[in-house]
């Protein structure tokens, strides 16, 4: 199950132009994506970064797993060129 704070979703859309509904496309899909443990921001809870495709392009999603079956989206934005290159390298290494 995916969840998020609606106020944070609205703020994220204003700041980054990506809704959490769009970000959920990546986390809910079976598409291969790059997943990174975010050690820098995991003091209070384990945070992860996922990079992968949605309908509009490549997106970066920050999320945490609050309960065993509940993933909470923290933020989302379209990828930078460097993040796109990192994703492509990851995908090439999988073949």
C-alpha positions as CSV (number, residue, x, y, z in Angstrom):
1,X,0.0,0.0,0.0
2,X,1.2,3.5,-0.8
3,X,0.4,6.6,1.2
4,X,1.4,10.2,1.5
5,X,0.5,13.5,3.2
6,X,-1.8,15.5,0.9
7,X,-0.4,18.9,2.1
8,X,3.1,17.6,1.3
9,X,1.8,16.3,-2.1
10,X,0.5,19.8,-3.0
11,X,3.8,21.5,-1.9
12,X,5.8,18.9,-3.9
13,X,3.7,19.6,-7.0
14,X,4.3,23.4,-6.6
15,X,8.0,22.9,-6.0
16,X,8.9,20.0,-8.4
17,X,6.0,19.7,-10.7
18,X,5.5,16.0,-9.9
19,X,2.5,14.7,-7.9
20,X,2.8,11.8,-5.5
21,X,0.1,10.0,-7.6
22,X,2.6,10.1,-10.5
23,X,5.4,9.0,-8.2
24,X,3.3,6.1,-7.1
25,X,3.3,4.8,-10.7
26,X,7.0,3.9,-10.3
27,X,6.6,2.2,-6.9
28,X,3.5,0.3,-7.9
29,X,4.9,-0.9,-11.2
30,X,6.8,-4.1,-11.9
31,X,9.3,-2.1,-14.0
32,X,12.9,-2.4,-13.1
33,X,14.2,0.6,-11.3
34,X,17.3,1.7,-9.4
35,X,16.8,1.7,-5.6
36,X,19.4,3.3,-3.2
37,X,19.4,3.3,0.6
38,X,19.7,7.0,1.6
39,X,22.1,6.7,4.5
40,X,22.5,10.5,4.9
41,X,18.8,11.0,5.7
42,X,18.1,7.8,7.6
43,X,18.7,8.9,11.2
44,X,15.1,8.8,12.3
45,X,13.8,6.2,9.8
46,X,15.2,4.2,6.9
47,X,14.8,6.2,3.7
48,X,15.2,5.0,0.1
49,X,15.6,6.7,-3.3
50,X,14.0,5.0,-6.3
51,X,14.8,6.2,-9.9
52,X,12.8,4.9,-12.8
53,X,10.3,5.5,-15.5
54,X,6.8,6.9,-15.3
55,X,4.6,8.2,-18.1
56,X,6.4,11.6,-18.3
57,X,9.9,10.4,-18.1
58,X,12.4,9.4,-15.4
59,X,11.5,10.3,-11.8
60,X,13.3,10.2,-8.5
61,X,11.1,9.2,-5.5
62,X,12.2,9.4,-1.9
63,X,10.2,7.0,0.3
64,X,10.2,5.1,3.6
65,X,8.5,1.9,4.7
66,X,6.5,2.8,7.9
67,X,4.9,-0.6,8.4
68,X,5.6,-3.9,6.7
69,X,3.2,-3.3,3.9
70,X,2.9,0.5,3.9
71,X,5.2,2.7,1.8
72,X,5.1,6.4,2.4
73,X,6.2,8.8,-0.3
74,X,8.2,11.7,1.0
75,X,9.1,13.6,-2.2
76,X,9.3,13.2,-5.9
77,X,10.8,15.1,-8.9
78,X,12.0,14.5,-12.4
79,X,15.6,13.3,-12.6
80,X,18.6,15.5,-13.4
81,X,20.9,14.5,-16.3
82,X,23.3,12.9,-13.8
83,X,20.5,10.8,-12.3
84,X,19.3,9.8,-15.7
85,X,22.8,8.7,-16.6
86,X,23.1,6.7,-13.3
87,X,19.8,5.0,-14.1
88,X,21.0,4.1,-17.6
89,X,24.2,2.6,-16.2
90,X,22.2,0.6,-13.8
91,X,19.9,-0.7,-16.5
92,X,22.9,-1.6,-18.8
93,X,24.6,-3.5,-16.0
94,X,21.4,-5.6,-15.6
95,X,21.6,-7.0,-19.1
